[in-house]
Amino acid sequence: MQTDIQTKNSVPVDQERKIDVTSLMSELNKTVNDMIRLKITIFVASMPVRETILRMAELKSKVAFLKGIDVHEGKGKDTGSYRMSEQDIEFGVEYDIIWKREEIEKCEAQIDAMQEELDTFNHKTEIEF
């Protein structure tokens, strides 16, 4: 619909219009307004679980962050950002692989519980549109 409006709006003056762009524009405007009403309806209906939705999003971000933590320790070549020497370097960490895995598992367990709560809410909640 949008592509037709964009590409079929301009035609040679002596050529017959095969597409009614005015009608398409009216239909597009109605569709956009319907979409806005639907999004507002969903937004209002989801208020009881809004905090859960936001917390779950933050936990997912935290998991992505945790997965990015370098837990390389012990002797080895520097493959990271230091590039100080061609010789083996001793690396130490504040947070080791065990801690990292446990933190990720805790977050993922919370995410799973929140997802169940949202699934139950979505299953029980009806919206009128």
A tleap script that builds the chain and sets N, CA, C and O, in Angstrom:
source leaprc.protein.ff14SB
mol = sequence {
  NMET GLN THR ASP ILE GLN THR LYS ASN SER
  VAL PRO VAL ASP GLN GLU ARG LYS ILE ASP
  VAL THR SER LEU MET SER GLU LEU ASN LYS
  THR VAL ASN ASP MET ILE ARG LEU LYS ILE
  THR ILE PHE VAL ALA SER MET PRO VAL ARG
  GLU THR ILE LEU ARG MET ALA GLU LEU LYS
  SER LYS VAL ALA PHE LEU LYS GLY ILE ASP
  VAL HIE GLU GLY LYS GLY LYS ASP THR GLY
  SER TYR ARG MET SER GLU GLN ASP ILE GLU
  PHE GLY VAL GLU TYR ASP ILE ILE TRP LYS
  ARG GLU GLU ILE GLU LYS CYS GLU ALA GLN
  ILE ASP ALA MET GLN GLU GLU LEU ASP THR
  PHE ASN HIE LYS THR GLU ILE GLU CPHE
}
set mol.1.N position { 0.829 -1.179 0.000 }
set mol.1.CA position { 0.000 0.000 0.000 }
set mol.1.C position { 0.882 1.255 0.000 }
set mol.1.O position { 0.689 2.146 -0.827 }
set mol.2.N position { 1.840 1.326 0.917 }
set mol.2.CA position { 2.702 2.508 0.967 }
set mol.2.C position { 3.550 2.627 -0.288 }
set mol.2.O position { 3.743 3.719 -0.822 }
set mol.3.N position { 4.052 1.495 -0.751 }
set mol.3.CA position { 4.874 1.517 -1.963 }
set mol.3.C position { 4.056 1.994 -3.155 }
set mol.3.O position { 4.539 2.782 -3.968 }
set mol.4.N position { 2.824 1.522 -3.258 }
set mol.4.CA position { 1.966 1.968 -4.355 }
set mol.4.C position { 1.711 3.460 -4.275 }
set mol.4.O position { 1.729 4.142 -5.300 }
set mol.5.N position { 1.476 3.978 -3.089 }
set mol.5.CA position { 1.258 5.422 -2.940 }
set mol.5.C position { 2.506 6.183 -3.361 }
set mol.5.O position { 2.425 7.185 -4.072 }
set mol.6.N position { 3.657 5.699 -2.919 }
set mol.6.CA position { 4.909 6.384 -3.234 }
set mol.6.C position { 5.251 6.329 -4.718 }
set mol.6.O position { 5.715 7.315 -5.290 }
set mol.7.N position { 5.023 5.176 -5.337 }
set mol.7.CA position { 5.485 5.003 -6.720 }
set mol.7.C position { 4.429 5.306 -7.774 }
set mol.7.O position { 4.769 5.532 -8.936 }
set mol.8.N position { 3.170 5.316 -7.397 }
set mol.8.CA position { 2.105 5.517 -8.392 }
set mol.8.C position { 1.416 6.877 -8.251 }
set mol.8.O position { 0.419 7.138 -8.924 }
set mol.9.N position { 1.935 7.731 -7.393 }
set mol.9.CA position { 1.338 9.047 -7.208 }
set mol.9.C position { 1.547 9.921 -8.436 }
set mol.9.O position { 0.652 10.659 -8.849 }
set mol.10.N position { 2.727 9.829 -9.006 }
set mol.10.CA position { 3.058 10.665 -10.159 }
set mol.10.C position { 2.954 9.835 -11.437 }
set mol.10.O position { 3.672 8.853 -11.622 }
set mol.11.N position { 2.044 10.256 -12.309 }
set mol.11.CA position { 1.883 9.594 -13.613 }
set mol.11.C position { 1.770 10.679 -14.681 }
set mol.11.O position { 1.372 11.808 -14.394 }
set mol.12.N position { 2.116 10.330 -15.886 }
set mol.12.CA position { 1.931 11.329 -16.965 }
set mol.12.C position { 0.477 11.789 -17.013 }
set mol.12.O position { -0.444 10.990 -16.843 }
set mol.13.N position { 0.284 13.070 -17.244 }
set mol.13.CA position { -1.049 13.670 -17.198 }
set mol.13.C position { -2.013 13.035 -18.194 }
set mol.13.O position { -3.213 12.953 -17.933 }
set mol.14.N position { -1.501 12.596 -19.311 }
set mol.14.CA position { -2.391 12.020 -20.327 }
set mol.14.C position { -2.579 10.510 -20.161 }
set mol.14.O position { -3.196 9.864 -21.008 }
set mol.15.N position { -2.050 9.949 -19.073 }
set mol.15.CA position { -2.164 8.512 -18.840 }
set mol.15.C position { -3.264 8.242 -17.812 }
set mol.15.O position { -3.440 8.988 -16.848 }
set mol.16.N position { -3.989 7.164 -18.046 }
set mol.16.CA position { -5.053 6.763 -17.116 }
set mol.16.C position { -4.421 6.230 -15.824 }
set mol.16.O position { -3.471 5.448 -15.866 }
set mol.17.N position { -4.956 6.659 -14.684 }
set mol.17.CA position { -4.483 6.150 -13.380 }
set mol.17.C position { -5.046 4.760 -13.178 }
set mol.17.O position { -6.257 4.551 -13.254 }
set mol.18.N position { -4.158 3.807 -12.917 }
set mol.18.CA position { -4.596 2.434 -12.693 }
set mol.18.C position { -4.778 2.161 -11.209 }
set mol.18.O position { -5.435 1.196 -10.819 }
set mol.19.N position { -4.189 3.021 -10.385 }
set mol.19.CA position { -4.295 2.848 -8.937 }
set mol.19.C position { -4.844 4.139 -8.344 }
set mol.19.O position { -4.377 5.235 -8.656 }
set mol.20.N position { -5.830 3.988 -7.497 }
set mol.20.CA position { -6.445 5.136 -6.823 }
set mol.20.C position { -5.653 5.446 -5.551 }
set mol.20.O position { -5.937 4.907 -4.481 }
set mol.21.N position { -4.658 6.323 -5.686 }
set mol.21.CA position { -3.799 6.620 -4.542 }
set mol.21.C position { -4.539 7.379 -3.445 }
set mol.21.O position { -4.169 7.277 -2.275 }
set mol.22.N position { -5.557 8.122 -3.791 }
set mol.22.CA position { -6.352 8.824 -2.777 }
set mol.22.C position { -7.068 7.825 -1.887 }
set mol.22.O position { -7.111 7.989 -0.667 }
set mol.23.N position { -7.629 6.793 -2.494 }
set mol.23.CA position { -8.288 5.738 -1.731 }
set mol.23.C position { -7.275 4.972 -0.878 }
set mol.23.O position { -7.543 4.648 0.279 }
set mol.24.N position { -6.118 4.690 -1.458 }
set mol.24.CA position { -5.074 3.997 -0.708 }
set mol.24.C position { -4.602 4.831 0.486 }
set mol.24.O position { -4.358 4.290 1.564 }
set mol.25.N position { -4.474 6.142 0.292 }
set mol.25.CA position { -4.048 7.009 1.388 }
set mol.25.C position { -5.089 7.006 2.499 }
set mol.25.O position { -4.726 6.984 3.675 }
set mol.26.N position { -6.349 7.027 2.162 }
set mol.26.CA position { -7.410 6.949 3.179 }
set mol.26.C position { -7.338 5.626 3.932 }
set mol.26.O position { -7.460 5.587 5.157 }
set mol.27.N position { -7.142 4.557 3.194 }
set mol.27.CA position { -7.028 3.236 3.813 }
set mol.27.C position { -5.798 3.164 4.718 }
set mol.27.O position { -5.859 2.601 5.811 }
set mol.28.N position { -4.686 3.732 4.261 }
set mol.28.CA position { -3.465 3.753 5.070 }
set mol.28.C position { -3.688 4.535 6.364 }
set mol.28.O position { -3.303 4.079 7.440 }
set mol.29.N position { -4.303 5.700 6.263 }
set mol.29.CA position { -4.578 6.508 7.463 }
set mol.29.C position { -5.459 5.759 8.450 }
set mol.29.O position { -5.226 5.815 9.658 }
set mol.30.N position { -6.466 5.062 7.947 }
set mol.30.CA position { -7.337 4.272 8.828 }
set mol.30.C position { -6.537 3.152 9.498 }
set mol.30.O position { -6.678 2.915 10.697 }
set mol.31.N position { -5.707 2.474 8.725 }
set mol.31.CA position { -4.884 1.389 9.267 }
set mol.31.C position { -3.935 1.898 10.347 }
set mol.31.O position { -3.773 1.255 11.384 }
set mol.32.N position { -3.312 3.043 10.108 }
set mol.32.CA position { -2.403 3.624 11.101 }
set mol.32.C position { -3.174 3.963 12.376 }
set mol.32.O position { -2.707 3.670 13.477 }
set mol.33.N position { -4.338 4.570 12.239 }
set mol.33.CA position { -5.144 4.905 13.420 }
set mol.33.C position { -5.592 3.650 14.168 }
set mol.33.O position { -5.596 3.629 15.399 }
set mol.34.N position { -5.965 2.612 13.436 }
set mol.34.CA position { -6.328 1.343 14.074 }
set mol.34.C position { -5.139 0.752 14.826 }
set mol.34.O position { -5.298 0.226 15.928 }
set mol.35.N position { -3.964 0.836 14.240 }
set mol.35.CA position { -2.757 0.312 14.873 }
set mol.35.C position { -2.461 1.079 16.165 }
set mol.35.O position { -2.091 0.480 17.175 }
set mol.36.N position { -2.621 2.379 16.128 }
set mol.36.CA position { -2.400 3.193 17.331 }
set mol.36.C position { -3.393 2.801 18.422 }
set mol.36.O position { -3.011 2.641 19.581 }
set mol.37.N position { -4.651 2.648 18.062 }
set mol.37.CA position { -5.667 2.243 19.051 }
set mol.37.C position { -5.341 0.869 19.637 }
set mol.37.O position { -5.480 0.657 20.841 }
set mol.38.N position { -4.906 -0.066 18.784 }
set mol.38.CA position { -4.553 -1.408 19.252 }
set mol.38.C position { -3.360 -1.354 20.211 }
set mol.38.O position { -3.377 -1.999 21.259 }
set mol.39.N position { -2.338 -0.597 19.857 }
set mol.39.CA position { -1.162 -0.484 20.729 }
set mol.39.C position { -1.518 0.148 22.069 }
set mol.39.O position { -1.009 -0.275 23.106 }
set mol.40.N position { -2.380 1.149 22.059 }
set mol.40.CA position { -2.816 1.771 23.316 }
set mol.40.C position { -3.618 0.771 24.145 }
set mol.40.O position { -3.446 0.696 25.361 }
set mol.41.N position { -4.489 0.007 23.498 }
set mol.41.CA position { -5.280 -0.998 24.194 }
set mol.41.C position { -4.377 -2.039 24.849 }
set mol.41.O position { -4.586 -2.412 26.003 }
set mol.42.N position { -3.384 -2.501 24.116 }
set mol.42.CA position { -2.428 -3.476 24.663 }
set mol.42.C position { -1.623 -2.848 25.791 }
set mol.42.O position { -1.389 -3.488 26.816 }
set mol.43.N position { -1.201 -1.611 25.614 }
set mol.43.CA position { -0.428 -0.911 26.647 }
set mol.43.C position { -1.224 -0.819 27.941 }
set mol.43.O position { -0.699 -1.111 29.016 }
set mol.44.N position { -2.474 -0.421 27.845 }
set mol.44.CA position { -3.325 -0.287 29.043 }
set mol.44.C position { -3.586 -1.660 29.660 }
set mol.44.O position { -3.515 -1.817 30.879 }
set mol.45.N position { -3.883 -2.642 28.832 }
set mol.45.CA position { -4.188 -3.985 29.340 }
set mol.45.C position { -2.982 -4.622 30.023 }
set mol.45.O position { -3.144 -5.450 30.920 }
set mol.46.N position { -1.783 -4.245 29.609 }
set mol.46.CA position { -0.581 -4.870 30.166 }
set mol.46.C position { -0.034 -4.139 31.394 }
set mol.46.O position { 1.028 -4.504 31.898 }
set mol.47.N position { -0.721 -3.138 31.872 }
set mol.47.CA position { -0.246 -2.384 33.039 }
set mol.47.C position { 0.054 -3.275 34.250 }
set mol.47.O position { 1.061 -3.051 34.922 }
set mol.48.N position { -0.780 -4.275 34.553 }
set mol.48.CA position { -0.483 -5.109 35.728 }
set mol.48.C position { 0.849 -5.869 35.643 }
set mol.48.O position { 1.404 -6.258 36.670 }
set mol.49.N position { 1.358 -6.080 34.429 }
set mol.49.CA position { 2.620 -6.820 34.291 }
set mol.49.C position { 3.735 -5.952 33.704 }
set mol.49.O position { 4.777 -6.464 33.295 }
set mol.50.N position { 3.516 -4.671 33.667 }
set mol.50.CA position { 4.511 -3.759 33.073 }
set mol.50.C position { 5.865 -3.874 33.791 }
set mol.50.O position { 6.909 -3.930 33.142 }
set mol.51.N position { 5.845 -3.909 35.131 }
set mol.51.CA position { 7.102 -4.024 35.870 }
set mol.51.C position { 7.819 -5.326 35.511 }
set mol.51.O position { 9.040 -5.341 35.354 }
set mol.52.N position { 7.078 -6.396 35.382 }
set mol.52.CA position { 7.671 -7.685 35.007 }
set mol.52.C position { 8.312 -7.593 33.623 }
set mol.52.O position { 9.415 -8.098 33.410 }
set mol.53.N position { 7.634 -6.962 32.703 }
set mol.53.CA position { 8.152 -6.805 31.341 }
set mol.53.C position { 9.468 -6.026 31.359 }
set mol.53.O position { 10.435 -6.409 30.700 }
set mol.54.N position { 9.494 -4.930 32.119 }
set mol.54.CA position { 10.705 -4.107 32.185 }
set mol.54.C position { 11.843 -4.837 32.897 }
set mol.54.O position { 12.993 -4.776 32.462 }
set mol.55.N position { 11.518 -5.526 33.994 }
set mol.55.CA position { 12.558 -6.278 34.721 }
set mol.55.C position { 13.131 -7.400 33.842 }
set mol.55.O position { 14.337 -7.648 33.843 }
set mol.56.N position { 12.268 -8.055 33.114 }
set mol.56.CA position { 12.725 -9.140 32.255 }
set mol.56.C position { 13.654 -8.600 31.163 }
set mol.56.O position { 14.669 -9.222 30.851 }
set mol.57.N position { 13.318 -7.472 30.595 }
set mol.57.CA position { 14.173 -6.863 29.571 }
set mol.57.C position { 15.549 -6.525 30.148 }
set mol.57.O position { 16.571 -6.754 29.501 }
set mol.58.N position { 15.568 -5.984 31.357 }
set mol.58.CA position { 16.845 -5.646 31.988 }
set mol.58.C position { 17.657 -6.895 32.319 }
set mol.58.O position { 18.881 -6.896 32.187 }
set mol.59.N position { 16.984 -7.946 32.744 }
set mol.59.CA position { 17.695 -9.201 33.018 }
set mol.59.C position { 18.295 -9.784 31.746 }
set mol.59.O position { 19.404 -10.320 31.770 }
set mol.60.N position { 17.575 -9.683 30.646 }
set mol.60.CA position { 18.114 -10.169 29.370 }
set mol.60.C position { 19.346 -9.362 28.973 }
set mol.60.O position { 20.315 -9.916 28.453 }
set mol.61.N position { 19.309 -8.053 29.219 }
set mol.61.CA position { 20.485 -7.222 28.951 }
set mol.61.C position { 21.641 -7.619 29.857 }
set mol.61.O position { 22.795 -7.647 29.429 }
set mol.62.N position { 21.323 -7.926 31.110 }
set mol.62.CA position { 22.369 -8.324 32.054 }
set mol.62.C position { 23.011 -9.637 31.608 }
set mol.62.O position { 24.230 -9.785 31.694 }
set mol.63.N position { 22.217 -10.582 31.140 }
set mol.63.CA position { 22.760 -11.858 30.657 }
set mol.63.C position { 23.718 -11.608 29.489 }
set mol.63.O position { 24.799 -12.194 29.433 }
set mol.64.N position { 23.320 -10.744 28.564 }
set mol.64.CA position { 24.202 -10.431 27.429 }
set mol.64.C position { 25.501 -9.806 27.930 }
set mol.64.O position { 26.576 -10.126 27.423 }
set mol.65.N position { 25.410 -8.913 28.925 }
set mol.65.CA position { 26.589 -8.297 29.513 }
set mol.65.C position { 27.478 -9.351 30.176 }
set mol.65.O position { 28.689 -9.378 29.952 }
set mol.66.N position { 26.875 -10.216 30.992 }
set mol.66.CA position { 27.639 -11.246 31.695 }
set mol.66.C position { 28.353 -12.174 30.715 }
set mol.66.O position { 29.500 -12.558 30.940 }
set mol.67.N position { 27.676 -12.528 29.639 }
set mol.67.CA position { 28.290 -13.414 28.651 }
set mol.67.C position { 29.521 -12.783 28.016 }
set mol.67.O position { 30.402 -13.487 27.522 }
set mol.68.N position { 29.582 -11.454 28.029 }
set mol.68.CA position { 30.715 -10.760 27.433 }
set mol.68.C position { 31.900 -10.567 28.365 }
set mol.68.O position { 32.944 -10.074 27.936 }
set mol.69.N position { 31.761 -10.946 29.634 }
set mol.69.CA position { 32.867 -10.768 30.579 }
set mol.69.C position { 33.973 -11.786 30.281 }
set mol.69.O position { 33.724 -12.989 30.203 }
set mol.70.N position { 35.191 -11.280 30.118 }
set mol.70.CA position { 36.355 -12.132 29.866 }
set mol.70.C position { 36.740 -12.822 31.172 }
set mol.70.O position { 37.040 -12.153 32.161 }
set mol.71.N position { 36.732 -14.148 31.182 }
set mol.71.CA position { 37.089 -14.916 32.378 }
set mol.71.C position { 38.361 -15.734 32.150 }
set mol.71.O position { 38.637 -16.702 32.857 }
set mol.72.N position { 39.116 -15.318 31.151 }
set mol.72.CA position { 40.381 -15.993 30.828 }
set mol.72.C position { 41.359 -15.782 31.974 }
set mol.72.O position { 41.661 -14.647 32.344 }
set mol.73.N position { 41.853 -16.889 32.534 }
set mol.73.CA position { 42.850 -16.771 33.606 }
set mol.73.C position { 43.909 -17.846 33.450 }
set mol.73.O position { 43.719 -18.834 32.740 }
set mol.74.N position { 45.024 -17.636 34.125 }
set mol.74.CA position { 46.145 -18.555 34.032 }
set mol.74.C position { 47.157 -18.065 33.020 }
set mol.74.O position { 47.035 -16.961 32.488 }
set mol.75.N position { 48.166 -18.896 32.752 }
set mol.75.CA position { 49.225 -18.509 31.812 }
set mol.75.C position { 48.766 -18.745 30.381 }
set mol.75.O position { 48.083 -19.721 30.070 }
set mol.76.N position { 49.163 -17.828 29.536 }
set mol.76.CA position { 48.856 -17.983 28.130 }
set mol.76.C position { 49.252 -16.752 27.349 }
set mol.76.O position { 49.715 -15.761 27.914 }
set mol.77.N position { 49.066 -16.826 26.052 }
set mol.77.CA position { 49.350 -15.687 25.177 }
set mol.77.C position { 48.238 -14.657 25.357 }
set mol.77.O position { 47.080 -14.985 25.616 }
set mol.78.N position { 48.638 -13.417 25.209 }
set mol.78.CA position { 47.655 -12.338 25.315 }
set mol.78.C position { 46.854 -12.279 24.021 }
set mol.78.O position { 47.383 -11.893 22.979 }
set mol.79.N position { 45.592 -12.655 24.081 }
set mol.79.CA position { 44.726 -12.589 22.901 }
set mol.79.C position { 43.745 -11.434 23.016 }
set mol.79.O position { 42.920 -11.215 22.129 }
set mol.80.N position { 43.842 -10.699 24.114 }
set mol.80.CA position { 42.912 -9.600 24.364 }
set mol.80.C position { 43.463 -8.260 23.939 }
set mol.80.O position { 44.154 -8.150 22.927 }
set mol.81.N position { 43.154 -7.251 24.714 }
set mol.81.CA position { 43.480 -5.881 24.342 }
set mol.81.C position { 44.840 -5.416 24.837 }
set mol.81.O position { 45.286 -4.330 24.467 }
set mol.82.N position { 45.513 -6.214 25.668 }
set mol.82.CA position { 46.775 -5.752 26.244 }
set mol.82.C position { 47.925 -5.828 25.250 }
set mol.82.O position { 48.660 -4.854 25.085 }
set mol.83.N position { 48.091 -6.949 24.595 }
set mol.83.CA position { 49.131 -7.165 23.588 }
set mol.83.C position { 50.504 -6.636 24.058 }
set mol.83.O position { 51.229 -5.971 23.318 }
set mol.84.N position { 50.816 -6.958 25.301 }
set mol.84.CA position { 52.036 -6.427 25.903 }
set mol.84.C position { 53.274 -7.231 25.520 }
set mol.84.O position { 54.383 -6.698 25.495 }
set mol.85.N position { 53.083 -8.500 25.224 }
set mol.85.CA position { 54.258 -9.336 25.039 }
set mol.85.C position { 53.907 -10.555 24.223 }
set mol.85.O position { 52.761 -11.003 24.200 }
set mol.86.N position { 54.923 -11.090 23.546 }
set mol.86.CA position { 54.746 -12.337 22.821 }
set mol.86.C position { 54.903 -13.529 23.760 }
set mol.86.O position { 54.562 -14.657 23.405 }
set mol.87.N position { 55.427 -13.267 24.971 }
set mol.87.CA position { 55.633 -14.337 25.941 }
set mol.87.C position { 54.332 -14.617 26.689 }
set mol.87.O position { 53.395 -13.820 26.683 }
set mol.88.N position { 54.316 -15.785 27.334 }
set mol.88.CA position { 53.144 -16.118 28.146 }
set mol.88.C position { 52.983 -15.098 29.262 }
set mol.88.O position { 53.956 -14.617 29.842 }
set mol.89.N position { 51.740 -14.787 29.540 }
set mol.89.CA position { 51.387 -13.825 30.587 }
set mol.89.C position { 50.472 -14.527 31.566 }
set mol.89.O position { 49.658 -15.361 31.167 }
set mol.90.N position { 50.592 -14.206 32.830 }
set mol.90.CA position { 49.704 -14.758 33.864 }
set mol.90.C position { 48.498 -13.817 33.988 }
set mol.90.O position { 48.647 -12.633 34.287 }
set mol.91.N position { 47.310 -14.365 33.753 }
set mol.91.CA position { 46.087 -13.588 33.859 }
set mol.91.C position { 45.318 -13.979 35.112 }
set mol.91.O position { 45.244 -15.157 35.463 }
set mol.92.N position { 44.757 -13.000 35.774 }
set mol.92.CA position { 43.915 -13.228 36.936 }
set mol.92.C position { 42.579 -12.534 36.735 }
set mol.92.O position { 42.479 -11.589 35.952 }
set mol.93.N position { 41.564 -12.992 37.429 }
set mol.93.CA position { 40.220 -12.429 37.267 }
set mol.93.C position { 39.608 -12.111 38.627 }
set mol.93.O position { 39.951 -12.725 39.638 }
set mol.94.N position { 38.719 -11.165 38.632 }
set mol.94.CA position { 37.894 -10.893 39.815 }
set mol.94.C position { 36.720 -11.873 39.835 }
set mol.94.O position { 36.357 -12.423 40.875 }
set mol.95.N position { 36.139 -12.072 38.645 }
set mol.95.CA position { 34.979 -12.946 38.499 }
set mol.95.C position { 35.375 -14.099 37.591 }
set mol.95.O position { 35.709 -13.892 36.425 }
set mol.96.N position { 35.336 -15.321 38.131 }
set mol.96.CA position { 35.774 -16.470 37.343 }
set mol.96.C position { 34.610 -17.101 36.580 }
set mol.96.O position { 33.465 -16.664 36.688 }
set mol.97.N position { 34.931 -18.133 35.810 }
set mol.97.CA position { 33.951 -18.805 34.957 }
set mol.97.C position { 32.808 -19.412 35.764 }
set mol.97.O position { 31.666 -19.427 35.306 }
set mol.98.N position { 33.105 -19.909 36.952 }
set mol.98.CA position { 32.054 -20.508 37.796 }
set mol.98.C position { 31.062 -19.433 38.231 }
set mol.98.O position { 29.848 -19.620 38.143 }
set mol.99.N position { 31.588 -18.321 38.696 }
set mol.99.CA position { 30.728 -17.209 39.109 }
set mol.99.C position { 29.877 -16.757 37.927 }
set mol.99.O position { 28.670 -16.557 38.058 }
set mol.100.N position { 30.518 -16.600 36.776 }
set mol.100.CA position { 29.827 -16.137 35.568 }
set mol.100.C position { 28.677 -17.076 35.212 }
set mol.100.O position { 27.561 -16.625 34.955 }
set mol.101.N position { 28.948 -18.369 35.198 }
set mol.101.CA position { 27.901 -19.346 34.866 }
set mol.101.C position { 26.753 -19.295 35.871 }
set mol.101.O position { 25.583 -19.341 35.491 }
set mol.102.N position { 27.096 -19.199 37.154 }
set mol.102.CA position { 26.057 -19.158 38.193 }
set mol.102.C position { 25.194 -17.913 38.062 }
set mol.102.O position { 23.972 -17.980 38.197 }
set mol.103.N position { 25.827 -16.786 37.799 }
set mol.103.CA position { 25.070 -15.537 37.637 }
set mol.103.C position { 24.138 -15.615 36.431 }
set mol.103.O position { 22.983 -15.192 36.498 }
set mol.104.N position { 24.643 -16.150 35.349 }
set mol.104.CA position { 23.821 -16.297 34.137 }
set mol.104.C position { 22.652 -17.244 34.417 }
set mol.104.O position { 21.519 -16.971 34.019 }
set mol.105.N position { 22.928 -18.348 35.097 }
set mol.105.CA position { 21.856 -19.302 35.428 }
set mol.105.C position { 20.801 -18.663 36.324 }
set mol.105.O position { 19.607 -18.880 36.121 }
set mol.106.N position { 21.228 -17.875 37.316 }
set mol.106.CA position { 20.265 -17.188 38.189 }
set mol.106.C position { 19.378 -16.252 37.380 }
set mol.106.O position { 18.156 -16.251 37.526 }
set mol.107.N position { 20.007 -15.462 36.531 }
set mol.107.CA position { 19.244 -14.520 35.704 }
set mol.107.C position { 18.278 -15.258 34.780 }
set mol.107.O position { 17.119 -14.868 34.640 }
set mol.108.N position { 18.765 -16.325 34.154 }
set mol.108.CA position { 17.915 -17.070 33.227 }
set mol.108.C position { 16.756 -17.748 33.948 }
set mol.108.O position { 15.669 -17.874 33.384 }
set mol.109.N position { 16.972 -18.184 35.186 }
set mol.109.CA position { 15.875 -18.769 35.971 }
set mol.109.C position { 14.823 -17.704 36.272 }
set mol.109.O position { 13.624 -17.971 36.206 }
set mol.110.N position { 15.277 -16.501 36.602 }
set mol.110.CA position { 14.332 -15.410 36.854 }
set mol.110.C position { 13.570 -15.046 35.585 }
set mol.110.O position { 12.364 -14.801 35.622 }
set mol.111.N position { 14.281 -15.014 34.468 }
set mol.111.CA position { 13.647 -14.710 33.179 }
set mol.111.C position { 12.586 -15.761 32.859 }
set mol.111.O position { 11.486 -15.419 32.423 }
set mol.112.N position { 12.908 -17.040 33.073 }
set mol.112.CA position { 11.949 -18.117 32.803 }
set mol.112.C position { 10.697 -17.969 33.669 }
set mol.112.O position { 9.578 -18.143 33.188 }
set mol.113.N position { 10.896 -17.645 34.953 }
set mol.113.CA position { 9.754 -17.471 35.860 }
set mol.113.C position { 8.899 -16.285 35.415 }
set mol.113.O position { 7.670 -16.356 35.427 }
set mol.114.N position { 9.550 -15.211 35.027 }
set mol.114.CA position { 8.814 -14.033 34.550 }
set mol.114.C position { 8.068 -14.337 33.258 }
set mol.114.O position { 6.942 -13.882 33.056 }
set mol.115.N position { 8.706 -15.109 32.391 }
set mol.115.CA position { 8.052 -15.464 31.125 }
set mol.115.C position { 6.804 -16.303 31.384 }
set mol.115.O position { 5.786 -16.127 30.714 }
set mol.116.N position { 6.881 -17.209 32.350 }
set mol.116.CA position { 5.699 -17.992 32.711 }
set mol.116.C position { 4.588 -17.089 33.225 }
set mol.116.O position { 3.421 -17.261 32.872 }
set mol.117.N position { 4.962 -16.117 34.066 }
set mol.117.CA position { 3.977 -15.161 34.580 }
set mol.117.C position { 3.324 -14.397 33.433 }
set mol.117.O position { 2.106 -14.222 33.410 }
set mol.118.N position { 4.136 -13.946 32.483 }
set mol.118.CA position { 3.592 -13.210 31.335 }
set mol.118.C position { 2.730 -14.103 30.453 }
set mol.118.O position { 1.682 -13.676 29.969 }
set mol.119.N position { 3.169 -15.341 30.241 }
set mol.119.CA position { 2.376 -16.267 29.430 }
set mol.119.C position { 1.009 -16.511 30.064 }
set mol.119.O position { -0.008 -16.538 29.372 }
set mol.120.N position { 0.993 -16.689 31.379 }
set mol.120.CA position { -0.267 -16.895 32.087 }
set mol.120.C position { -1.149 -15.653 31.962 }
set mol.120.O position { -2.341 -15.752 31.671 }
set mol.121.N position { -0.555 -14.501 32.183 }
set mol.121.CA position { -1.305 -13.241 32.057 }
set mol.121.C position { -1.883 -13.097 30.653 }
set mol.121.O position { -3.061 -12.776 30.493 }
set mol.122.N position { -1.054 -13.334 29.638 }
set mol.122.CA position { -1.509 -13.205 28.252 }
set mol.122.C position { -2.619 -14.195 27.928 }
set mol.122.O position { -3.549 -13.879 27.186 }
set mol.123.N position { -2.514 -15.393 28.489 }
set mol.123.CA position { -3.525 -16.413 28.236 }
set mol.123.C position { -4.877 -16.019 28.855 }
set mol.123.O position { -5.933 -16.261 28.271 }
set mol.124.N position { -4.823 -15.416 30.034 }
set mol.124.CA position { -6.050 -15.074 30.752 }
set mol.124.C position { -6.624 -13.718 30.356 }
set mol.124.O position { -7.804 -13.458 30.593 }
set mol.125.N position { -5.824 -12.868 29.768 }
set mol.125.CA position { -6.258 -11.501 29.501 }
set mol.125.C position { -6.854 -11.391 28.110 }
set mol.125.O position { -6.257 -11.812 27.120 }
set mol.126.N position { -8.044 -10.815 28.062 }
set mol.126.CA position { -8.695 -10.562 26.790 }
set mol.126.C position { -8.800 -9.056 26.603 }
set mol.126.O position { -9.077 -8.317 27.548 }
set mol.127.N position { -8.579 -8.617 25.383 }
set mol.127.CA position { -8.770 -7.209 25.092 }
set mol.127.C position { -9.868 -7.089 24.044 }
set mol.127.O position { -10.033 -7.947 23.177 }
set mol.128.N position { -10.595 -6.015 24.153 }
set mol.128.CA position { -11.627 -5.745 23.150 }
set mol.128.C position { -11.104 -4.683 22.227 }
set mol.128.O position { -10.603 -3.640 22.646 }
set mol.129.N position { -11.237 -4.979 20.959 }
set mol.129.CA position { -10.748 -4.025 19.974 }
set mol.129.C position { -11.722 -3.942 18.831 }
set mol.129.O position { -11.499 -3.188 17.883 }
savepdb mol mol.pdb
quit
